[in-house]
Amino acid sequence: MAAVVLVFGMALAGFTVNPVVTSLAVRFAGDAPTLTSALTTSGYNTGIAAGSLAAGRALDSSLGLTGPALVGAVFAALTLLPLIALALHGTTGPCRIVAHRTANTDEPRQAADATITSTR
């Protein structure tokens, strides 16, 4: 029973970090928020693959069953280093929200509606 609770707690703690890291990365991205979001997601997937490989190798080593836990602790510490650096750096300017809006949004919708009705 304790193992189930601990695995659930580990998963909860691990997956709650991802949205925070992504939002911090997008905040500092400047003019490329979409690319930054994609890169952070790729980074998570790369970390999952590398962590699985390292934990498997540690399990086969002389560390035995404590090897994967040690690898997890090292990866967690490595995850916190860039977050601490970002938190200490802070933002120097106002946050930017990149959005594009046309002057009159009703006109394109009416043109599209007219096209749809004329083809029926």
Secondary structure, 3 states (H helix, E strand, C coil): CHHHHHHHHHHHHHHHHHHHHHHHHHHCCCCCHHHHHHHHHHHHHHHHHHHHHHHHHHHHCCCCCHHHHHHHHHHHHHHHHHHHHHHHHCCCCCCCCCCCCCCCCHHHHHHHHHHHHHHC
